[in-house]
Amino acid sequence: MDILALEALLNQMKSLPQPRKTEANIFSSGARGHYENPVSDVLAFFLEPDGGHGLGPLAAEALFSCMGLVNTFNAQLSAPPQREVSTGRGNRIDILLEGEDWVMIIENKVWHLQNNPFDDYLTCLQQEAYQGKTPLCVVLSPNGCAPEGWVGVSYRQLTGALSSRIGEAYMASSLNKWLVILREYVLHLELLVSHPAVTTETEAFVLTNLHRIAEIEELKKTVIKTLSGECQRYLTEHFSDKGYEIKARLTNWSGFPVLRFKCSHWFSPSDVVLYLNGTVDEWFEVITYACDLENEQMRERAIAMLNIEGSEEEYEEEANGRILGFFSCHVPQETPKSELLSDLAKRMTLLDNFERELR
């Protein structure tokens, strides 16, 4: 790919909508968090006013409000929620709730397909134990659709009703861990029904240009590998009078290249890093890492020898102070490569003096 084609592709990519960021939650981090059973298990727990979460009928009242029945029925349960209730035909009802004067079936559909035996479910409510109680049949789904005779509640309706009540509960009482977990559950439901993080336009662009994107990635690898080799040769020449062998290693931080250099005769893991940070409004960095600092005397000597003019005043500590990092920053668009190479050699010389003096 020539440079003009590369620039055209990158300019086109800049105009694409950015992927939507979503807030992580404890349920989405699990391998089975998106399946219907785990989602129903957690919902059943919070729907029970006496379920041990200390939130009372908060979740049940939110559900009743979505059905328009908040002033019609008392949301208190007369028995714990039942999960996977078997019908006479061997089918299973997701959640069954029972109040003093009502009985409710909840069919939870994480995905849109609704091919359940709804008529069979209704026969459950005709049992003698439920005689005299108002039957309530609910389908909880992403879009809120339901078959005839059933009430459809969308995830957005339920999460909206839960969120408002969670906010009121936060204001009315001290922090309850179950409020935090319920909020995480709400975030998870919202994530299940949210639009894809990547737009159709962006997806089409990537799929159409996969071969060109692969070429760009390969070009990046070639450029970075070539630059690493150039740095290694420059440093070898810089220390030619001493005959030093320069070792080079390539890694990455957050997807951006990290070029690491050290002299073969150094006994510690100390090295000098050229970090090509491509984040917007960030700098390229030459970082000197002094490692295996076993005592305060070594730390003080490292600061005196390595935190010199041209370095940032602050240095970073790692491994409980056994590693110190000293930073020299460069503006990518304004720093010629010769300046980066010169700074790299300067820091290598300082670190070599430190290593030879203290090891």
PEQUI-V318611 format. One record per pair of residues at least 4 apart in sequence whose C-alpha atoms are under 8 Angstrom apart, sorted by sequence separation. I is the first residue (numbers start at 0). J is the second residue. If there is no record, write none. Layout:
i/j
I/J
I/J
This chain:
i/j
0/4
1/5
2/6
3/7
4/8
5/9
6/10
7/11
8/12
9/13
10/14
11/15
23/27
24/28
25/29
28/32
33/37
34/38
35/39
36/40
37/41
38/42
39/43
40/44
41/45
42/46
43/47
46/50
49/53
56/60
57/61
58/62
59/63
60/64
61/65
62/66
63/67
64/68
68/72
69/73
85/89
86/90
97/101
98/102
108/112
116/120
117/121
118/122
119/123
120/124
121/125
122/126
125/129
126/130
139/143
140/144
145/149
146/150
152/156
153/157
154/158
155/159
156/160
157/161
158/162
159/163
160/164
161/165
162/166
163/167
164/168
165/169
166/170
167/171
168/172
169/173
174/178
175/179
176/180
177/181
178/182
179/183
180/184
181/185
182/186
183/187
184/188
185/189
186/190
187/191
188/192
189/193
197/201
198/202
199/203
200/204
201/205
202/206
203/207
204/208
205/209
208/212
209/213
210/214
211/215
212/216
213/217
214/218
215/219
216/220
217/221
218/222
219/223
220/224
221/225
222/226
223/227
224/228
225/229
226/230
227/231
228/232
229/233
230/234
231/235
232/236
233/237
234/238
235/239
238/242
239/243
251/255
252/256
261/265
265/269
277/281
293/297
294/298
295/299
296/300
297/301
298/302
299/303
300/304
301/305
302/306
303/307
306/310
316/320
317/321
318/322
329/333
330/334
334/338
335/339
336/340
337/341
338/342
339/343
340/344
341/345
342/346
343/347
344/348
345/349
346/350
347/351
348/352
349/353
350/354
351/355
352/356
353/357
354/358
0/5
23/28
27/32
32/37
33/38
45/50
48/53
50/55
63/68
64/69
69/74
85/90
86/91
97/102
108/113
124/129
125/130
138/143
145/150
152/157
169/174
197/202
238/243
251/256
252/257
276/281
277/282
292/297
293/298
301/306
306/311
316/321
317/322
329/334
334/339
26/32
27/33
31/37
32/38
44/50
48/54
49/55
63/69
85/91
86/92
96/102
97/103
138/144
145/151
250/256
251/257
276/282
277/283
292/298
306/312
316/322
317/323
26/33
45/52
48/55
84/91
85/92
95/102
96/103
138/145
144/151
205/212
235/242
249/256
250/257
275/282
276/283
316/323
317/324
47/55
48/56
83/91
84/92
95/103
96/104
137/145
143/151
144/152
235/243
249/257
250/258
261/269
262/270
275/283
276/284
306/314
315/323
316/324
45/54
47/56
48/57
60/69
83/92
84/93
95/104
96/105
143/152
144/153
169/178
235/244
249/258
250/259
261/270
274/283
275/284
314/323
315/324
46/56
82/92
83/93
84/94
94/104
95/105
124/134
142/152
143/153
168/178
235/245
248/258
249/259
260/270
261/271
273/283
274/284
314/324
315/325
329/339
46/57
48/59
63/74
82/93
83/94
84/95
93/104
94/105
138/149
140/151
142/153
143/154
234/245
247/258
248/259
259/270
260/271
273/284
274/285
314/325
46/58
47/59
82/94
92/104
93/105
94/106
136/148
137/149
138/150
139/151
140/152
141/153
142/154
247/259
248/260
259/271
260/272
272/284
273/285
274/286
289/301
313/325
314/326
45/58
46/59
81/94
82/95
92/105
93/106
94/107
136/149
137/150
138/151
139/152
140/153
141/154
165/178
247/260
259/272
272/285
273/286
45/59
60/74
80/94
81/95
92/106
93/107
135/149
136/150
137/151
138/152
139/153
140/154
141/155
231/245
246/260
247/261
258/272
259/273
271/285
272/286
311/325
59/74
80/95
81/96
121/136
135/150
137/152
139/154
231/246
245/260
246/261
257/272
258/273
271/286
272/287
310/325
311/326
59/75
80/96
104/120
231/247
245/261
246/262
257/273
258/274
271/287
272/288
310/326
311/327
79/96
80/97
165/182
245/262
246/263
257/274
270/287
271/288
310/327
311/328
56/74
78/96
79/97
244/262
245/263
256/274
257/275
269/287
270/288
287/305
309/327
310/328
56/75
78/97
228/247
243/262
244/263
255/274
256/275
269/288
270/289
306/325
76/96
77/97
78/98
162/182
227/247
243/263
244/264
255/275
256/276
269/289
305/325
76/97
77/98
243/264
255/276
268/289
269/290
76/98
77/99
102/124
227/249
255/277
268/290
269/291
298/320
301/323
75/98
76/99
162/185
267/290
268/291
298/321
74/98
75/99
161/185
267/291
73/98
224/249
298/323
90/116
48/75
102/129
158/185
47/75
48/76
72/100
92/120
292/320
293/321
47/76
72/101
90/119
91/120
111/140
231/260
292/321
90/120
102/132
108/138
110/140
111/141
158/188
291/321
292/322
88/119
100/131
101/132
102/133
103/134
104/135
105/136
106/137
107/138
108/139
109/140
110/141
111/142
158/189
227/258
290/321
291/322
47/79
100/132
101/133
102/134
103/135
104/136
105/137
106/138
107/139
108/140
109/141
290/322
47/80
86/119
99/132
100/133
101/134
102/135
103/136
104/137
105/138
106/139
107/140
108/141
223/256
289/322
290/323
46/80
86/120
101/135
103/137
105/139
154/188
155/189
288/322
289/323
154/189
288/323
289/324
44/80
86/122
87/123
288/324
43/80
86/123
155/192
287/324
288/325
43/81
154/192
286/324
287/325
43/82
286/325
287/326
286/326
285/326
286/327
305/346
40/82
284/326
285/327
284/327
285/328
284/328
305/349
283/328
284/329
304/349
305/350
282/328
283/329
282/329
283/330
282/330
283/331
305/353
281/330
282/331
304/353
141/191
43/94
141/192
301/353
39/93
285/339
39/94
36/93
285/342
285/343
287/346
287/347
297/357
289/350
287/350
39/107
273/343
35/107
271/343
35/108
35/109
34/109
271/346
33/109
271/347
270/347
271/350
270/350
269/350
109/191
66/150
66/152
261/347
265/351
65/152
267/354
266/354
262/351
265/354
265/355
65/156
65/157
266/358
62/157
65/160
61/157
64/160
62/160
61/160
61/161
58/161
61/164
57/161
57/164
233/340
237/344
230/340
234/344
54/177
53/177
54/178
52/177
45/181
41/184
26/183
25/183
26/184
33/191
24/183
24/184
27/187
26/187
24/186
24/187
22/186
21/190
21/196
19/195
20/196
19/196
18/196
19/197
18/197
17/197
18/198
16/198
16/200
15/200
16/201
15/201
5/215
0/211
0/214
